[in-house]
Every structure is written in structure tokens, then in C-alpha cells.
Amino acid sequence: MPGPKPPEGKVMTSRSLALAALVLAGLTGGCSEPYESNTKNYLDLRTELNELLATVQDEASLDAALPRIEDLNRRIESNVAEREHLGKQTDTERRKALIRHQEAMKAQSMVYGAHMKRIDGIEGLPKDARQKLHEALKNVPPDS
């Protein structure tokens, strides 16, 4: 048999406290490992870039992709700058994040290189179109 029902205000307070605890845990959890968060974001950006580069088959598809490629270039540049700013954190945190994601980073770098090689080899792709692509990617590190 269920016990007496708690007053309505008590239930709301308990729920509110539980929600607040979850929010705070999420906020502090995300801040406790800034290199981990930065590295995951970097991998997401590189994955998005590689997916976009996979769509480039000719000059028209390259022209269509260039605005998004330029945007990704800016976001990757910002991510790398943020990582440098995190230099105040211990090297141990940085190494842990890099080691944990080393294989995924290497894989994304290899995919990126393969896409760039394939695009550079597209027959009939004008030299200026290739130059536009390389300019749009000027701040993307080959490995990071």
C-alpha cells in the first residue's frame, strides 16, 4: 500500500533540485576536460570537411561546396586557436586527449589527403578552381 502523498510543493522542489544537479553536472563535466572537448570538436569538423570534399566531382560541385569549405576552414582555424589558448592547462590533459583520439585523427587526416589527391587529379578541373580550393583550406592543418 502506498504511503501518504507528499505535499505538491515538496515534489516540485525535489524535481527542481534534481534538474539543477543534472545541469550543473553537465556544465562542470564539459569544463573539466577542455582538451577532450576541443579534440572531439576538431574531429567533428574534420569529419564534416571530409564528407563535403567527397561530394566534389567536377568544377560545378567544387563551386557549390566552396562556401561551406571556407566556413569549415574558419571553424577549424578557431578550434586550433582555442587549443593553443588551452596551453595554460597541464600537458598531461592534452596528451591524454590526443592519445585517446590519435587513431581517429590519423584516419581523418588520411581521408583528407586522399580527397585532396583525388580532387587534384579530376580531369578537366581548371587550375584556378584547384587554387580556389587550396586557398579555402589554407588554415586546415595537414595533421593535428
matplotlib code that plots the C-alpha trace (Angstrom):
import matplotlib.pyplot as plt

x = [0.0, 1.5, 2.3, 0.9, 1.4, 4.0, 2.7, 2.8, 5.4, 7.9, 7.7, 8.3, 11.3, 12.8, 12.4, 13.8, 16.8, 17.4, 17.2, 19.6, 22.0, 21.9, 22.5, 25.4, 26.9, 26.8, 28.3, 31.2, 31.7, 32.2, 34.6, 36.7, 38.5, 38.8, 41.3, 38.9, 36.1, 38.3, 39.7, 36.3, 35.1, 38.2, 37.4, 33.8, 34.9, 37.4, 34.8, 32.3, 35.1, 35.9, 32.2, 32.0, 35.2, 33.7, 31.0, 33.4, 33.4, 33.8, 34.1, 30.3, 30.3, 33.5, 32.0, 28.9, 31.0, 33.4, 31.3, 30.9, 34.6, 35.5, 33.2, 34.8, 38.2, 37.3, 35.8, 38.9, 41.2, 39.2, 39.4, 43.1, 43.5, 41.3, 43.5, 46.6, 44.8, 44.3, 48.0, 47.5, 46.2, 48.6, 50.4, 49.0, 45.4, 46.5, 48.4, 45.5, 43.1, 45.5, 46.3, 42.6, 41.8, 45.0, 43.7, 40.6, 42.7, 45.1, 42.2, 40.6, 44.0, 44.4, 40.9, 41.6, 44.8, 43.1, 40.3, 42.8, 44.8, 41.6, 40.3, 43.7, 43.5, 40.0, 40.3, 39.2, 39.2, 40.7, 43.9, 42.1, 39.4, 42.1, 43.7, 40.4, 40.1, 43.6, 43.0, 39.8, 41.6, 44.7, 44.3, 43.5, 46.5, 47.5, 47.9, 46.9]
y = [0.0, 3.4, 5.8, 9.3, 11.6, 14.3, 17.9, 19.2, 21.9, 19.2, 17.2, 20.2, 21.2, 17.7, 17.7, 21.2, 20.2, 17.1, 19.1, 21.7, 19.0, 17.4, 20.8, 21.6, 18.2, 18.7, 22.1, 21.1, 17.9, 19.7, 22.1, 19.6, 18.3, 21.2, 19.4, 16.4, 18.7, 20.6, 17.4, 16.0, 19.2, 19.2, 15.6, 16.5, 19.4, 17.3, 14.6, 17.2, 18.6, 15.1, 14.4, 17.7, 17.0, 13.6, 15.5, 17.3, 15.6, 18.5, 22.3, 22.8, 20.6, 22.3, 25.8, 24.7, 23.3, 26.3, 28.4, 25.6, 24.7, 28.3, 28.2, 24.9, 26.4, 29.3, 27.0, 24.7, 27.7, 28.9, 25.4, 25.3, 28.8, 27.7, 24.7, 26.9, 29.1, 26.0, 25.8, 27.0, 23.5, 20.8, 18.9, 15.7, 16.6, 17.5, 14.3, 12.2, 13.7, 13.3, 9.7, 8.8, 10.2, 9.5, 6.8, 8.8, 11.9, 9.8, 8.3, 11.7, 13.1, 10.2, 10.6, 14.3, 13.6, 11.1, 13.5, 16.3, 14.0, 12.8, 16.3, 17.5, 14.6, 15.4, 15.6, 18.9, 20.7, 24.1, 25.2, 28.2, 26.0, 23.9, 27.1, 28.3, 25.1, 25.2, 28.9, 28.0, 25.3, 27.4, 27.2, 23.5, 21.7, 18.6, 16.8, 17.9]
z = [0.0, -1.0, 1.9, 2.3, -0.7, -0.1, -0.4, -4.0, -3.3, -1.9, -5.1, -7.3, -5.1, -5.4, -9.1, -9.4, -7.3, -9.4, -12.6, -11.3, -10.2, -13.7, -15.4, -13.1, -13.6, -17.3, -17.1, -14.9, -16.7, -20.0, -18.5, -16.6, -19.7, -22.1, -24.4, -24.7, -25.8, -28.2, -29.7, -30.2, -31.8, -34.1, -35.2, -35.9, -38.1, -39.9, -40.5, -41.8, -44.1, -45.4, -46.1, -48.0, -50.0, -51.0, -52.9, -55.2, -58.6, -61.0, -61.2, -60.5, -57.4, -56.2, -56.7, -54.8, -51.9, -51.6, -49.3, -46.8, -47.2, -46.4, -43.3, -42.1, -42.6, -40.3, -37.7, -37.8, -37.5, -34.5, -32.9, -33.3, -31.8, -28.9, -28.4, -28.3, -25.7, -23.6, -23.2, -19.7, -18.8, -18.0, -20.7, -19.2, -20.1, -23.6, -24.1, -22.7, -25.2, -28.1, -27.3, -26.8, -30.3, -32.1, -34.4, -35.3, -36.0, -38.1, -40.1, -40.8, -41.9, -44.3, -45.7, -46.2, -48.1, -50.3, -51.1, -51.9, -54.2, -55.9, -56.4, -57.8, -60.3, -61.6, -65.3, -66.8, -63.4, -64.2, -62.3, -60.9, -59.4, -57.7, -56.4, -55.0, -53.1, -51.7, -50.7, -49.0, -47.0, -46.2, -42.4, -42.2, -40.7, -42.6, -39.3, -35.8]

ax = plt.figure().add_subplot(projection="3d")
ax.plot(x, y, z, "-o")
ax.set_aspect("equal")
plt.show()
